[in-house]
Amino acid sequence: MYAVTRADYGPPDRLVIGEVPTPSPKPDELLVRVRATTVNRTDCGILLGRPAAIRLFTGLRSPRSSVPGTDFAGDVVAVGSAVRRFAVGDRVWGFDDNGLASQAQFLAIAEGAAIAAIPTDVGYDQAAASAEGSHYALNFMKRAHYRPGQRVCVYGATGAIGSAAVQLLADRGSRVTAFSAPGHLDDVAALGADVVLDYTTTTPSDLDERFDLFFDAVGKSSFSATRHLLGDDGRYVSSELGQRAENLVLPMTTRLRRGPKVDFPFPTGARDTIARMTRLLAEGRFRPLIDRHFPMAEAVAAYEYVLTGQKIGNVILDIDGTARRDTPRHSGRGARPPDDRGPSGPTRGDSTVGVCEARRTCGSPPS
Ligand SMILES: NC(=O)c1ccc[n+]([C@@H]2O[C@H](COP(=O)([O-])OP(=O)(O)OC[C@H]3O[C@@H](n4cnc5c(N)ncnc54)[C@H](OP(=O)(O)O)[C@@H]3O)[C@@H](O)[C@H]2O)c1
């Protein structure tokens, strides 16, 4: 089979699309034909081996898996003898932030892993894009003891984490104020944010209101710059370590005194995430923000684009040109779908070109 491969930690230009053995499923495993996966910031961390702590999970000197990829959506094409929950032909999706080797035509995965059936009305690309950002958003909300209906400020609402957070919070009745990249204010409003601010013209210090939670989804703000927005019971959570790794220290020091607290989660519970997101997708209460589709042949460009830090939502790696197949219309419930703008979907200018290229380049990959 064909896969994105690499031998060492390093920049995207070391990635090669090459032939590797197709995995054989063990008795408790499924063999999945991958239709869509994403290139996300977690993949970038695993690619570069940075921050260094990530190597404790992915291999100290060199990556344990030569094939990257943390999420997937595809079809079951074979099952091991002990598999009970899934059958050949099932549409499935899943996630593991330590790596799944999913940037490949096929992957083998245990039926007890963080996987689930894709709801009928959900496309492969939509399923794949509902994993990574949602997983971190849910973890951060849980760590910050989020309660439905709280007032929340989401900083970096156009990222994978931020765009998932806005939808998940709005779905639970929160009033959400969101800081967005310019040019995407409408996208963020469509996710369910009540107030959308352009981060290039407004900063948290310009605000004069109180929040129960300040959720920095891009790690570009700080507790000191936002604590005036939080009451004594308020919480600050960030997706990054912050200056001199202060977000690792502040959770301890803020607990020693009165006033708002800082939380820093180490994400866990991928099975819970997939189960919960499957329910929300099935009920039409979540639709991921999708930026561009890249064909597998352009994996290097996909990584380079994600590493610019300028993607919105999620970037799809279309393994064989079928990531959008069977993508239905949105049911109309829940937040307004950000990518429901007609047949080409996503928001950035060249998305349609990306899909055409995907079909042309990878339409019938050799197996
Ligand atoms: N802690 C964890 O476990 C964990 C896991 C995964 C990711 N992360 C980290 O979380 C961060 C977010 O990742 P992501 O994939 O969700 O999103 P991302 O790709 O980093 O987000 C990019 C978006 O954020 C916008 N942005 C940049 N600077 C901003 C600012 N100062 N204020 C508001 N928006 C800004 C960008 O807009 P422009 O186009 O205008 O720049 C772009 O639309 C990354 O730093 C990543 O490394 C942490």
The ligand as a Tripos MOL2 file, in Angstrom:
@<TRIPOS>MOLECULE
LIG
   48    52     1     0     0
SMALL
NO_CHARGES

@<TRIPOS>ATOM
      1 N1         -1.9370   21.1700   24.7370 N.am      1 LIG1
      2 C1         -2.1840   20.2320   23.8190 C.2       1 LIG1
      3 O1         -2.3780   19.0640   24.1420 O.2       1 LIG1
      4 C2         -2.2730   20.6420   22.3670 C.ar      1 LIG1
      5 C3         -2.7140   19.7300   21.4110 C.ar      1 LIG1
      6 C4         -2.8320   20.1420   20.0770 C.ar      1 LIG1
      7 C5         -2.4700   21.4410   19.7410 C.ar      1 LIG1
      8 N2         -1.9870   22.2750   20.6910 N.ar      1 LIG1
      9 C6         -1.6050   23.6560   20.3730 C.3       1 LIG1
     10 O2         -2.8030   24.4030   20.3030 O.3       1 LIG1
     11 C7         -2.6050   25.4910   19.4160 C.3       1 LIG1
     12 C8         -3.8130   25.5860   18.4840 C.3       1 LIG1
     13 O3         -3.8050   24.5540   17.5310 O.3       1 LIG1
     14 P1         -5.0010   24.4620   16.4740 P.3       1 LIG1
     15 O4         -4.6870   23.3560   15.5580 O.co2     1 LIG1
     16 O5         -6.2850   24.4550   17.2070 O.co2     1 LIG1
     17 O6         -4.9900   25.8270   15.7440 O.3       1 LIG1
     18 P2         -3.8960   26.5760   14.8410 P.3       1 LIG1
     19 O7         -3.7190   25.9230   13.5640 O.co2     1 LIG1
     20 O8         -2.6600   26.8440   15.5810 O.co2     1 LIG1
     21 O9         -4.7260   27.9420   14.7290 O.3       1 LIG1
     22 C9         -4.5550   28.7510   13.7150 C.3       1 LIG1
     23 C10        -5.5920   29.8550   13.7600 C.3       1 LIG1
     24 O10        -5.4070   30.6760   14.9330 O.3       1 LIG1
     25 C11        -5.3780   32.0370   14.5210 C.3       1 LIG1
     26 N3         -4.5580   32.8720   15.3830 N.ar      1 LIG1
     27 C12        -3.2200   33.0360   15.3390 C.ar      1 LIG1
     28 N4         -2.8260   33.9110   16.2660 N.ar      1 LIG1
     29 C13        -3.9320   34.3140   16.9030 C.ar      1 LIG1
     30 C14        -4.1770   35.2320   17.9560 C.ar      1 LIG1
     31 N5         -3.1790   35.9000   18.5370 N.pl3     1 LIG1
     32 N6         -5.4300   35.4130   18.3710 N.ar      1 LIG1
     33 C15        -6.4560   34.7390   17.7980 C.ar      1 LIG1
     34 N7         -6.2930   33.8710   16.7840 N.ar      1 LIG1
     35 C16        -5.0430   33.6600   16.3420 C.ar      1 LIG1
     36 C17        -4.7930   31.9630   13.1250 C.3       1 LIG1
     37 O11        -5.1360   33.1430   12.4300 O.3       1 LIG1
     38 P3         -4.0930   33.8960   11.4370 P.3       1 LIG1
     39 O12        -4.2760   33.2230   10.1040 O.co2     1 LIG1
     40 O13        -4.5540   35.3210   11.4690 O.co2     1 LIG1
     41 O14        -2.7150   33.7070   11.9990 O.co2     1 LIG1
     42 C18        -5.4440   30.7260   12.5450 C.3       1 LIG1
     43 O15        -6.7280   30.9890   12.0240 O.3       1 LIG1
     44 C19        -1.2800   25.2570   18.7020 C.3       1 LIG1
     45 O16        -0.3250   26.1200   19.2820 O.3       1 LIG1
     46 C20        -0.9630   23.8240   19.0040 C.3       1 LIG1
     47 O17         0.4260   23.5870   19.0660 O.3       1 LIG1
     48 C21        -1.9030   21.9080   21.9960 C.ar      1 LIG1
@<TRIPOS>BOND
     1     1     2 1
     2     2     3 2
     3     2     4 1
     4     4     5 ar
     5     4    48 ar
     6     5     6 ar
     7     6     7 ar
     8     7     8 ar
     9     8     9 1
    10     8    48 ar
    11     9    10 1
    12     9    46 1
    13    10    11 1
    14    11    12 1
    15    11    44 1
    16    12    13 1
    17    13    14 1
    18    14    15 2
    19    14    16 1
    20    14    17 1
    21    17    18 1
    22    18    19 2
    23    18    20 1
    24    18    21 1
    25    21    22 1
    26    22    23 1
    27    23    24 1
    28    23    42 1
    29    24    25 1
    30    25    26 1
    31    25    36 1
    32    26    27 ar
    33    26    35 ar
    34    27    28 ar
    35    28    29 ar
    36    29    30 ar
    37    29    35 ar
    38    30    31 1
    39    30    32 ar
    40    32    33 ar
    41    33    34 ar
    42    34    35 ar
    43    36    37 1
    44    36    42 1
    45    37    38 1
    46    38    39 2
    47    38    40 1
    48    38    41 1
    49    42    43 1
    50    44    45 1
    51    44    46 1
    52    46    47 1
@<TRIPOS>SUBSTRUCTURE
     1 LIG1         1 GROUP 0 **** ****
